């Protein structure tokens, strides 16, 4: 199991570090830019925008330090970087099946459950590395930009943790899709589709009254970073829903893999 984990991490570490640096740099630069904005002007600007554009900040007060920095946690760039990390890591088992690596590994005294368990741990570690590097970028911003002084390190950590769990869940969904497939492309396709549908459904629920009841069906609905960053706590529903998605998807992936042949 340790060998599988080590090999998986060795193949992915360069990509993970590059994505982590990109996320950290983005969050730092956005935080740095807050020193050059006027709260009243930006608040007036956001209030003048149509509801379809205001939905991108999920109703947060983007002019406040917590609202401004918190909105970057749901920015398309942040979501894309973390989604790329989670989906690529989640598709690793399907890629190993496709290339025959899994068959070689399982020819040794390694059970399919142990093999997939190592891949799950590797996925969690990869997403965690990128999320932590993003946290470090935001941390540097709040410690160097005086205007962001009201944002505490503890609040920033509490805001980052649900984001981490959210994308571990997306990685687990990708892994579950891969357990039904024998190609990485299909696993990546299903993982990407899940993330895009979740984002679109959450967005539509905020701008279209008919879609509002469907909002809770999206995992994105349960993550409101600006609110969490401002209050320093996340609702119990956020922890429960996001954790359940990750745990249930992982359990199903392990169950399916343990009962299916992995030979290509």
Secondary structure by P-SEA (a helix, b strand, c coil): caaaaaaaaaacaaaaaaaaaaaaaaaaaaaaacccccaaaaaaaaaaccccccccccccccccaaaaaaaaaacaaaaaaaaaaaaaaaaaaaaaaaaaaaaaaacccccaaaaaaaaaaaaaaaaaaaaaaaaaaaaaaaacccccccccaaaaaaaaaaaaaaaaaaaaaaaaaaaacccaaaaaaaaaaaaaaaaaaaaaaaccccccccccccccccccaaaaaaaccccaaaaaaaaaaaaaaaaaaaaaaaaccccc
